[in-house]
Amino acid sequence: MIPVTCQSCGYANEPTRVFCHQCGVRLEKPADAPEKAEPPPAPLRKVGVPAKAKPAEEREFSVFSLVYSVVGTGVFAALLAILLLALRPPENLPPPASPNAAGAVILQDRLNKAAAPSPFARQFSATSDEVRSYLASQVTINARSLAFSQANTRPLLILENGAFVVGIEIETLGQRIVLQSRQAVGGTPGQLTVKDVGCQIGSLPVPAVAWGIFTRWTESFADAFSSQLSQIQSAEKVVITPENVQISWAPKP
């Protein structure tokens, strides 16, 4: 056993003694001495573990799903926009024209007389209302599909500067669908032409073939205007404004 040395006089005392045998001072045993505090161990630094890479098949599937979702959303938005444009009626749509069979006969007679060969210059003039009423009297709509309402299906005519618009307004499933074809008059005097310059459903521009599809519900606009178109082509000049139509023919020897 290790003796306990007195911290005062240096006497070596027995390990069991409490006071120094030499000087009587209370002995400080090694167990009573304050222990030197050791600093706490430094925390272990966590080393990042790299995430496990996904299999190539899973990565490809995720990319495909994202692309499919983006494309699908874009296609749906485009289709919705097309539908809304097709159902939105064009601006400045005129009110329905009332058919006038007697007035249509008088208007046709005036046109025939003006277009007949003559040594004098001739001119034909008609207001927008007269021309629209003539169209309503000459063109009838055949609503062959049960989805179409015969009562609310009618032809349309709109005069513009240098052109006119013919169309059909159809009511189906509580919605109005308006198909229009814009026709421009051009060419040289005596050889004027009427050319289709654009079609649309509602406010949506469409190819001209759509006009042919929708006109199967009509008695044919071409038949209703066939004689008038030939007379217009032989004219010297055609002036179209939103208010009226003026057609002039040069003298014939």
C-alpha positions, 0 to 999 in steps of 0.5 A: 500500500502506498503511504500518505505523505503529509502536505505540511511536514512531509512525514510518510503516514500509514494509508489508513491514517486521517491525521498526520502522525508527526504534526497532526494536520489532516491528511489530503489523500489522493482521492480527496484531491480535486480531479482535473476536469477533462474537456468534453470530447469534440463532437464527431463531424458527420460525413455526408453520405451520397444519395443513392442514384436512381436507376436509369429506367426510373429516371427516364420514366420521371422525365417522360411523366413530366414531359407528358404532363406538360404537353397534356396540359398545353394541349388541353389549354389549346383545345379549350381556347379553340372551343371558346373562340369558336363559340364566341360570336364575331363582333358587329354581328348584324340583326337578323334580316327579314325575308321579303319575297316581293322586295327580292323580285323588285331588286332582282329586276333592277339588277337585270335591267342595269346589267343588260347590254345597252349603248348607255352607261348603267348603274345599280345601287342597293342598300345594305338592308335591301341586299340582306333581305334579298339573301334571307328570301333566296337562301334557306337553311336545311337543318338536317341534324336534330341538334340544329334548331330550324327556327334559329338557323339563318343566313347572314350577310355583312357589307364591308369596304371592298368586300362582303361576308356571307355566313350561316348562324346555327343554334345547337345545344343552346349555343350559337355557331356562326360560320362566315366566309369573306369575299372580295371583289377584284380584277379588271373592268369587265372581268371582275372576280369574287374571291374567298379571302378568309373563313372563320367559325365564331372568332376562330379563323379556319380553312376554307374547307370548313365553309364547304362542310357547313354549307351542306345545310344550305340550298347553296349560296352559289346557286342563289347568287349564280346569275348575280355573280355573272352579272357582277363579273361583266361590270365595269366597277363595283363599290362596296361599303358597309351602307350600300352596293354600287355596280356600274356597267360601261356602254355597249356598242 
